[in-house]
Amino acid sequence: EDKRPIMASGEQGPSPGSITAIQVLASYAPAELVLRHAADRHPAPPSAPEREDFEGAVGFVDVSGFTALSERLQKDFGNKGSEKLNQYINSYLTRLIDGVSHHGGDVIKFAGDALQVVWRERGGRTGTRGVGESGGGSGGGSNGGG
C-alpha cells in the first residue's frame, strides 16, 4: 500500500522519511522564497533572515458566513457537524488557493477561515538582501520629523 500523502494538487507527495529540508520549508514559506532556494545548485532553506522589497498587492480573504455555517452544522448534525465543516472549509480553501495561485498570487498566512495573499509585481523587483544590510537610500531612517 502506497502511504505517500496526496497533495492539494491531487499529486502523490514524497515518501515518508524522504522529505528534504526544502520540502519542509515549502510547507511554511511563500512559494517565491521556496522556488528561489530550490533553484540553487544545492537546495537548502535560508541560513539567515532575509528581507525582500517589491511592488505588489496584498489581500485579506475571509470566508463570509463561516460562523453561521458552523453553528448551523452543529445544530443539524451534532458532533458530526464539525467534520462536515472541516470538509466544506478544506474544499473551499483548496479551490480558493488554486485560483490565487493560477493568477500569480501566493498565500502567505492562514488564520482560521481567512487567508492573507500577496501578488508581486514580477517586473519591478527591487532586490533581496540579508536583514540589516543597507538598502542604499538616503540614510539614517529618519522620517524627517525632528
N, C-alpha and C positions, 0 to 999 in steps of 0.2 A: 504494500500500500504506500502510495506517494504521500509523504507528510509535509511537503512544501506548502507554504501558505499561498492563498490566492490573493493577488494584489488588486487594488481598486480598478485597474485597467482590465482585469479578468485573466491576466497572465500569471503563470506559476512564479512564485517567489524563489529565493535561494534556498538551498537545502539547509536544514538545521545544522548549526555548527560551522557553516561556511560563510557566515556573514562577515564582511570586511569592515574595517573602520569607516570607510567612505559610505557604506550602506547604513551604518548606524547614524552617521552624520545626516544622511538623506532623510531619516525619519524625524529629525528635529530642526533642520535648517531650510531656508528658502532654496528653491531649485537653482537660482542663479549662482549662489555660493557653492552648492554641491557640484554643479556642472563645471565651474571654474577649477575646482580642486580635482575632480575626476579626470579632467583633460590633461593633468600633469603626467609626466613620464612615470612617476611612482606616486599614484594617487594616495593622498592622506588628508585627514582633516587639518584645518589650520592649527598651527602650533602657538599662535599668539593672537590676541584680539585684533580685529580689522575694522576699518571704517570705510564705507564707500559713499561718495557723493554722486547723486544722479538726479536728473529731472524725471518726474513721474507723477502718478496719481495714486492716491490711497482711498480705498473704500471699506466701509464697515457694513457688513451684510448680516442682518438679523432675521431670523425666521419669524414672520408675523403669525400671531395666534398660537405660539408654542405652548404657553401656559394654559390656555383654554383647551387645547387639544389634549394636553397631559391630564388635566382634570377630568375631561370627558371620557378618555380611555380608562382612567382609574375607576370612574363611576360605572361605566358599562362592562368592564372586564375584570375588575378587581385587581389581584396581583398580576394577572396576565396583561393588564393594561400597560405596565412599564415595558414588557417585552415587545408589545406592539409599537409603542412609542419609539423604542430603540430601533426597530426595523424601519419605521417610517422616516425617522431622522437620518439614519445611515443612508437610506436610499436617496433621500432628498439632497443631503450634503454631497454624496458621491456625484450626482448629476450636476449640482452647482459647481463643485470643484472641477469637474471635467469641462464645463463651459468656461470657467475662468481661465483654465489652462489653455483651452482651444483659442482663446482671444488674447493670449500672451501675458496673462496675469499670473501671480504667484501668491498662494495663501501663505501668510507669514505668521498667523496666530489663530488659534481656536479658542473660543470662550463659550462653552455650553452649546447653545443653538446659534452661535454667531461666528462669523469669520472676519478677519482683517486681511485685506487683499491689497497688493501693490502691482501697478502696471508701470514698468520702467520705460523711459524714452530710450530706445535702443541706439539711436544715432548720436545722442548728446552726452554720453558718459564723460564725467569729469575726472574719474580716476579712483583707484583703490590704493589705500596706504595703511600702514600699521597705525594703531591708535597711538596718539602722541606725536606723530610725525607732522611736520609743518605742511600746511596746505598752500604755501606761497602767500598770497594775500597781502594786506597792508599792515599786519602787525598785531599788537597786543591783546586782541579780544575785547577791546572797549566798545561799548555801544554808543560812544560819543557823549554820554552824559558825564558830568564832572563832579 
